Amino acid sequence: MIRDLSLTITKEGNTLLIVPANSEKSGPASSRVPVFYNHAMEFNRDISVVLFNRLLRDGSSFLDGLTATGARGIRLANETGKNISLHLNDGNPTAIELARRNLDLNGVAMAEVSCTDLRKLLIERRFDAIDIDPFGSPAQFISLAAPAVRNGGYLCVTATDTGTVSGIFPGACLRRYGTRAIRTPFYHEIGVRNLLGFVAREAAREEVGIEPVIAFYADHYVRCIVRCRRGAGNADRSLKNIGFCTFDQNSLERRFVGFQEEGQIGPIWTGSKCDADLLRNTALPANLGSSDRISRYFELLAGENDVQRPHFTVDELARKAKTGPPKLSALLEMLGQTGKAHPTHFGPKTFVTDVEVERILGLMK
Ligand SMILES: C[S@@+](CC[C@H](N)C(=O)[O-])C[C@H]1O[C@@H](n2cnc3c(N)ncnc32)[C@H](O)[C@@H]1O
């Protein structure tokens, strides 16, 4: 019962939200609260608002399948400027009570609300877009969610089991995602590509192909939004992006390859991680808390998509070259004279390039 909770009001974008008063202001929030709300996920929800402003049409249906306070779905109804047919669902009755209060607070009158196991809903209904934002791993929901998205619609998935999806915990990664992994200096990228690869393989079982709109790492989670296309041919086409990753700890060489050999990471998504044109051409509303950060992310994601190879960090290469780390901008300029080179969203000292490691090390000396 929400009358037993201590509540407060917060604002994200143009949306007011009643949330538990003890909700944390930053970092991962606890799942052991009566209703979950994590202010640090505002960036994640802002990106949904920005992209779905472009991707949804009037009348599109959107299922916020694990809605908690209703934050994401209500923000989409309130801020995309689209007349969407919103469905909020959560298995926790207290969360649903709070989500209803938040719908009222924001004058979102037409939403459908349910309190059921998301897996049941996904078997029974179809939507133009479905968001899955669980505690930890989304693995159990994907094979049900992919066929529940209408042809040409969108599946949005957050994974907060970052250590597992990124291969830091190889046993859990194999159990949960069916992916063999080792710890690498570029493990956040493995997390993003493992999530995309898992979604693609689970969707393919249901004869659904996927095309990434965006896939990224931020704060403590990985996230993707993919377009779903029905049909065996589309599933086959998306599986062409599944491959493996080689990483030689001595030479630091790394590549995506088509077939797995002993010690390689995979299966993971080795193709394009985003719709670069869409990200470059999406206008950002000024009122969002994280407009500047989104703009930086979109620019980096679109740029790094130019090269499909795991990223490097300046520090790992400097250690190998036994030299001080160069300024990233200076290194990128030198690399740009030999091949392609772009900074990435994975961190301020990261970049992707098609230049051989030996050559990069030579330039750093
Ligand atoms: C991380 S929270 C969702 C946060 C929310 N999307 C947001 O943006 O604030 C996960 C929610 O999933 C709900 N949940 C977990 N397993 C579920 C299931 N199988 N069916 C329905 N709801 C479930 C929990 O009650 C919880 O509210």
The ligand as a MOL file (V3000), in Angstrom:
LIG
                    3D

  0  0  0     0  0            999 V3000
M  V30 BEGIN CTAB
M  V30 COUNTS 27 29 0 0 0
M  V30 BEGIN ATOM
M  V30 1 C 14.1770 -1.9430 -12.3300 0
M  V30 2 S 12.4960 -1.8490 -11.9780 0 CHG=1
M  V30 3 C 11.8050 -0.9660 -13.3260 0
M  V30 4 C 12.1740 0.4880 -13.3540 0
M  V30 5 C 11.3580 1.3270 -14.3010 0
M  V30 6 N 11.3460 0.7920 -15.6470 0
M  V30 7 C 11.8380 2.7620 -14.3150 0
M  V30 8 O 12.1960 3.3130 -15.4020 0
M  V30 9 O 11.8640 3.3950 -13.2410 0 CHG=-1
M  V30 10 C 11.9240 -3.4910 -12.2920 0
M  V30 11 C 10.4510 -3.6940 -12.0230 0
M  V30 12 O 10.0900 -4.9670 -12.5470 0
M  V30 13 C 9.0700 -5.5450 -11.7350 0
M  V30 14 N 9.0970 -6.9980 -12.0570 0
M  V30 15 C 10.1220 -7.8750 -11.8830 0
M  V30 16 N 9.8160 -9.0660 -12.4440 0
M  V30 17 C 8.5710 -8.9380 -13.0120 0
M  V30 18 C 7.7460 -9.7950 -13.7780 0
M  V30 19 N 8.1370 -11.0550 -14.0720 0
M  V30 20 N 6.5590 -9.3360 -14.2080 0
M  V30 21 C 6.1560 -8.0670 -13.9120 0
M  V30 22 N 6.9060 -7.1960 -13.1950 0
M  V30 23 C 8.1010 -7.6260 -12.7440 0
M  V30 24 C 9.4480 -5.1460 -10.3230 0
M  V30 25 O 8.3030 -5.1390 -9.5010 0
M  V30 26 C 10.0420 -3.7380 -10.5480 0
M  V30 27 O 9.0740 -2.7420 -10.3060 0
M  V30 END ATOM
M  V30 BEGIN BOND
M  V30 1 1 1 2
M  V30 2 1 2 3
M  V30 3 1 2 10
M  V30 4 1 3 4
M  V30 5 1 4 5
M  V30 6 1 5 6
M  V30 7 1 5 7
M  V30 8 2 7 8
M  V30 9 1 7 9
M  V30 10 1 10 11
M  V30 11 1 11 12
M  V30 12 1 11 26
M  V30 13 1 12 13
M  V30 14 1 13 14
M  V30 15 1 13 24
M  V30 16 1 14 15
M  V30 17 1 14 23
M  V30 18 2 15 16
M  V30 19 1 16 17
M  V30 20 1 17 18
M  V30 21 2 17 23
M  V30 22 1 18 19
M  V30 23 2 18 20
M  V30 24 1 20 21
M  V30 25 2 21 22
M  V30 26 1 22 23
M  V30 27 1 24 25
M  V30 28 1 24 26
M  V30 29 1 26 27
M  V30 END BOND
M  V30 END CTAB
M  END
